Amino acid sequence: MNSQSSKTDTVLAVLIWCTLVAVAIVMRPLLPIDETRYITVAWEMFQSGDYWVPTKNGELYSHKPPFYFWLMNLGWAIFGVSEAWARLVAPLFGLATLFVTVRLAHNLWPEASDELRQSRAWMATLMMLTGLYWTVFSTMTMFDMMVTFAAVLAILGYIKAWRGFVSGQGYWKGILIAGLGIGIGGLAKGPAILVHTLPLALFAPLWGPALTAKDNDQGWGKWYAGVLVSVLVGAGITLAWAIPAAIIGGEEYRNAIFIKQSADRMVKSFAHRRPFYWFLWVVPVMLLPWTLWPRLWRAIGGRKAWTQKTGLRGAWADGGVRALLIWSAAAFVIFSAISGKQPHYLLPIFPALALFAAYVLTSDKTDKTAGVYHRVPALVLGTLAFVLMAGLLAKDMIEPMLKKPLPAWVAVAEPLWLLPVVIMALAAAWTKISGPRAEVRLIAALAASLVMMMHMAAAPAFSLAYDLEPAAQRIKIWHDEGRPVLYVGKYHGEFQFLGRLEKPIENVHRLEDAVAWAALHPKGIIIATKRESEIPTTTRPFHVQPYRGKVLVMWLAKGFKLPPKL
């Protein structure tokens, strides 16, 4: 029975992953500016053959280490250049994270029965995979899935190291695994990996003895020496790239990777500044629908559970739970203290939260009887689908109420794709399910279905508002004809890969500068992203398309001029 249940969960998890990735790649174009930027950096690396110092539009790119770009290039070297491979790299790390999380569950609770460990492992995996933010972000061409994999691998290493530390076997193997995880994280996104891994190792006295039910009789010196070795191993892996790159890239690049993109970012962020408490309301939304599941909150417990030492308070006695809570809480507090905040910074703690949820749901004192606890998350998912569908269908009624035009993409969305989710949610809400593991499967399948159908409904809108490939292909033709192209504004490399451009696009920041450029390049093309009200009326553009809530505008350079200043 246990083996069959685990196979069912494995198949379901892999099927959900495959479906989410496939629908994202097929239905959603590369999204500017992040996805197009990162794939452009990899493309320029492929073209130049310089794998040490990345560039973007021909200029040094120091914002991220090159590991992601290396993996894109590795696939291109084997299979040929393709968008599909580049977009698969991050999701494959997400898939690998699911299986490392399963291994972590087995190492946290080896004394439990195999059935219980399997149940916790796969419940956690399905919950992690189908939190709404994870379902979307795990298919994005970005770095945080790699960091999440690296963090879970490092945590697994520290858990193994502790067990080896008290048993006398496997200590250094665990330390090396932790070091490997830190190194992968460092090569993926820099020193932020330490925020997700080092606090757990440093606070081992709080969770270690409870994990193995055995006091440390070797002294803490050896443990912390091993932690230092793991950090040095991770740093060594990262510096094996950073030191040669700093020499090759020169002083500007050296200062950027060692100071601006590391120390400055951690101390005082220069982007995405938000208040300390911002994550407190963001994370519950990111974890939907699981944050609205009554069975989970009953398992965590309230005041009564606290006084009776059950729920969260009872779980604290377990060393594995302590490790999970320290891991997630430390990262949460540290990233809250840093001024720059983005939701995906906290993706690496999702495995910890999912494993904790799986533990309390399977504890001996948790209600595991059949019921309709899944009704609330099912109805919330169905309601969300209904509201989106109704809003898009009623767009002609909503627009006059707003007293301003809706974005052009609203008109082309296909909301009826969401109707099956509404029907499935209603059916699921009134279906009695036999226990928490079955409820997890049902809610997970429903959450994945919602995200899949949202992609189907939004596919035409994505194409209209975000697809830059046709414009990039036109730029490629102009380059091949020897016609210069100028982008006005901050250029993030949006066109380089999509058009397979072999030389940079010229760039200025103001339309006033474009006038002088046009006089020198009468055969050239000028491109800018503007609000419709900002388009100069003195020169008629030959191409205008919706783009990220604004419009992408193209002019012929010959005769380009601006209205005289008043």
ABEGO torsion letter per residue (X at the ends): XAAAAAAAAAAAAAAAAAAAAAAAAAABBBBOAAAAAAAAAAAAAAAAGBAABBBBGGBBBAABBAAAAAAAAAAAAAAEBBAAAAAAAAAAAAAAAAAAAAAAAAAABAABBAAAAAAAAAAAAAAAAABAAAAAAAABBBAAAAAAAAAAAAAAAAAAAAAAAAAGBGAAAAAAAAAAAAAAAAAAAEAAAAAAAAAAAAAAAAAAAAAAGBBBAAEAAAAAAAAAAAAAAAAAAAAAAAAAAAAAAEAAAAAAAAAAABAAAAABBABGBBBAAAAAAAAAAAAOAAAABAAAAAAAEBAAAAAAGBEAAAAAABAAAAAAAAAAAAAAAAAAABABBBAAAAAAAAAAAAAAAAAAAABAABBABBBAAAAAAAAAAAAAAAAAAAAAAAAAAAAAAAGBBBBAAAAABBAAAAAAAAAAAAAAAABBBBEAAAAAAAAAAAAAAAAAAAAAAAAAAAAAAABAAAAAAAAAAAAAAGBBBBBBEBBAGAAAAAAGBABBBBBBABAAAAAAAAAABAABBBBBBBBAAABBAABBBABBBBBGGBBBBBBBABGBBBBBBX
